[in-house]
Amino acid sequence: METIKQTQLQNHAQFNLNFKVDKHPQHKRLYLVTICEEILDEFFKEVENIDLQRLKYVEFERFYLANRLNELVGDDFASVMTNILQDRKSGGFSLNGKSKFSSKTNFIKLSTAITHCVGKPMFDAMTGDYYAEFAVEHSDYSDTYLRSAYKSLHLHSDGAYEADTVDWLLMMKLDEQNAVDGNSKLLHIDDWKEQKVFSENPIGREKVKRQGAKSKNVDTPQYRPTFFEHNGSTCICFAEQNIKPKNMEQAIYFKNLFNSLEHSEACVSLHLPIGELVMLNNLFWLHGREPFKKNEKLKRILLRQRGRFIY
């Protein structure tokens, strides 16, 4: 994968006042991207008349958002974001979209612009749109850990049951009330000490059946290996609920893999405030969520977009 050039980042810090890229204070591999609030205000004002229904119905409007954001920010903003995501040493950043025009609708518009700057989101069968918006609440009647507030959402990569490989993932906190704890869990697999123990095991290279839960609305199972090579580096496809082992040997392998990941000292807890997004390369980052503290009035609204690089 292409490595982001440090001189490129330094040039932005010196000459561009519209956005800056810093090392993230919570994770050594992530970047913290900050867009000037005046630029965000101008972007939200310019796209005010494009409502969410139109974004869902008319695909070119999504790319229009990306183009306007890139033009307003300038200095090849889209290229910098893409290079960060494709940089194996990093592969991720967070960005806060708060401004005086902050709203759930504008957060969705901003996330749409960001994803279309680097690629194209995939159809999300769970919600039937190019993005998924869902709530985590006190009561849970779903068939996955995604909405189970008081249980850990274990480390996984996204879209293991999808027909197409998911290159990148964007997650954004749109709103929350009465939420204590529930931080994101992140693990870059190059920081995982036992990576080679599992990636060099023949079972890790075998194609295994993967089937999403009923709520995912994807009926056709997929067969793909857990570890694979991409651009000369080891990548991972793992989600505990999707794996359907064919025998005892496979099952024990995945049980041990799961335990190793969940107990990795390299897993980092990341706090995201309302209006902040984190975008990760899905091929070598795993993510999850810590349990919340119990509260009957708990509610967190999250957004997810995932897709492919097209540039």
N, C-alpha and C positions, 0 to 999 in steps of 0.2 A: 504494500500500500504506500501511496505517496506520503512522505513525511512533511509536515508543516514546517515552513522555514522560519526560524527565529527572527531573521532579519525582516521578514514580512510583518511579523507582529510588532517589532520595534518601530518600523516605519509608521504603522497605524498609531502607536502611542505618541509618536513625535509630531505627526502631521495631520491626523484626522481627529477633529474634535467631536464628530458625530457619533463615534463608537470607539470603545477600547476593549482590549482583550488582556485579562490578567490571569494569574494563577488562582485557582479556586481555593478559598480559605479552608474548605472542609475535606478536600481530596487532592492528593499530590498529582493525579493524572488529569483531572478535569480543568477546564478553563472557565472563567467567569466573564461572560460577554455583557457589556453594558452599552445600551443605545441611549444617546442623549435624550432627555425627557422632552425637549422641544421638538425633536424629530418624531418621537412617538406621538406627541400631540398632533403634529401636522399629518402624520399617516392616518390616525384615527379620524381626523376631520375630513380628509380626502375620500375615505372609503365609507363614510357614514351612511350613504344611501344604498350600499350593497348589503342587504339583509342576509341572515343565515339561510333562509329558504332559497334565495337565489344562488348562494354558494353551493348548496346541495344539488340544485337542479342544473346549474350551468358551469361546466368544468373550467372553461377558459377564464371565468371571473377569479378563480383561485390563483391562476398564474398571473393575472393582472395585479392582484394584491402583492405577490412576490416581486413583480417587476417594479411597482411603485415603491415598496420598501427599499429595494436595492438601489433605486435611483435616489431616493431621499437620503439614505445613509451614505451612499457613495463609497469610493475607494474599494470597489470590488467586494463588497460585503458578502455576497453569496459565495464567492470563491473562497474567502477566508473560512466561512462556516463549513463548506464542503471539505476543505483541506484538514480542518480539525477533526472531523468525523472519520476521515480516511487515514489519519495518522495513527499507526498502531501503538505508539507510545502514549497517546492520549485517547482519541476516539470519542470524546464527549465534552459537553459544555452545558452550563446553565445560563439562563437569561431571564431577567425580571421585566415584565411588561407593564408595571404599574406607572400610571401617569394621572393627570387630573381628569382624564376621560376613562379611567378604569371601570370596566364592567365585564361581566361574563361574556357578553357578545363580542366585545373588543378583544378579549383574551383569545377567543376562538379565531377571530380574524388574524390576529398576530401570529398565532401558532400555524395557521394555514399559510400565511406568507413565508414563515421560516421554513416549513417543510417543502414548499414548492420552490424555494431558493436552492435546495440541495437535491431535489428529486421529485418523485411523484408518489403520493400515498396510495396504498392498496385499498381495495374495497373491504370494509370491515363487516363481515357477515353477521356479527353479533348484534349490530344496530342497523345494518342496511345502508350505511353511509360511508363516506371516506374517512370519517372519524367516529370514535366512540366516546360518548359522554355517559358517565354512570355515577351512582351515589353509593357510598359506604355508610351504612347506618347501624343503629343498635340492633335492629332485627334483620335477620338474613334468611332468605328462603331460596337462595341460588344453589347451583350444583357445582360450584368451584370455590376456591379460596379467595377469589378476586374481591368478593364483597364481604367476606367473613372478618368483621372488624376486630374480633378478640382472639384471632388466631394468626399466626405468622403466614404471610404470603411468601412461600419459600423461593429461593433463588432460581431463576429460570431465564431462558431466552424466549422471545416472543414469536408466535406464529409457527411453532413446531408442527402443527397439524395442518398448516396451509399448503396449497399446491405450489406456491412460489416462495422462494427464500426471502426472508425479511432482512434487508440490509441495515436499516436504522429504525429507531423508535423514539418518539417524542411523548413525554408525559408532562401534564400541566395541572396545577392545582387551581381550579376555577373559584372555589368557595369552600368554607367550612365553618361549622359552629360546634362549640363544646368538644373540640378534639384535643386530647392530650396524648402525646406519644404518636405512634403510627408513622415514624420516619421511614423514608425509603432506605432499602438495603442495596448496596452496589458492590460488585466484585469484577474487577478486570482479571481475566483468567491468567495473564502473565504474572500476576501477584499471588496466585494460588500455588502453594508449594508442591502439592501432589498432582499437578496437571499432567506431567509425563507418566506417572503411575497409571493413570486411567486412559490418557490419550494413546499410549503405546500398547495397551491391552487390545488384543484382536477383537474382543467384543465391542469395544468402543468404535471400531471401524465397520462393524456389521450394520446392514440396514435393519432397522427395527420398526415395527408397526407403531404408528402414532395416530391417535384418534381424539379429537376434541370432545369436550362435554357437550351435552345436548343443547345447552344455552348458546354455544358458539355457532350453531346453525351451519356446520360444515359436516356433511354426512360421509364423504369419501375419505377413507384413511390414507395416510401417506407413509411411505417407507423410505427412511433416510438414515444415514449413520449419525452417531452422536458427535464424533470428531471428524473433521475433514480439513483439507488444506485449501487455502485461498490466498493467492498472491504470495506464496511461499511461507505462510504462517498458519499455525494451528488455530482452528475455529471450533465453536461448539454449538450444538443444537440440543437443548435439554429443557424439559418441562415435566416434572414428576407425574402429573395427572394424565398426560397425553400418552405415556409410554405403555405399551401392551406387550410385555415380554412373552416369548414363545416357550420358555423353559425355565427351570430352576436356576441354571447357570446365569442366564441373562438377568433374572430377577435379583439375584444376590449381588451381581455387578452393579446394578443401578441403585440398590439399597446402599451399598458402600460408597458409591459416587455421591449420592444425595447427602450422606452423613459427612463426607469429606468437605463438600461445598459449604454446608450449613455451619460447620465448625471451623471454617477457615478464618485465621486471624487477620487476613487481608480484607475481609468484608467490612465496609465502611457504612456507618449510619449517616444519612444525609437529610437535613431538614430543608424543606421547601416552603417558603411563605406563599400566601395567596398571590396569584398572578405570576408566579415563577415557573418556568419550564426547565426540564432537563432533557437533553437529546443525546442519544448514545448510539454507537455502532453496535448493532445487535449480534454481530458475528463473534465478538470477543468480550462483550460485557454481559454480565448476568445481573438481574435486578429482582427485587422483592419488596416487602413492606413489613415492618415490625407491628406487633399488636397494639391496639389502642387501649387506653384506660377506660374501663366500663363507664358509660354514661347513657341513659335512656334518650337523651336529646342530641346525641352525637349525629353529625351529618357532615360528610366531606364529598364534594363533587369534583370528579377528576375527568380529564380529557386524555385520550390516547390517539395518536396517529402513528402509523408504521408503513414503511414503503421501501422503494428501491432507488438507488442512485441512477440518474439518467444522463448526467452530464460528464 
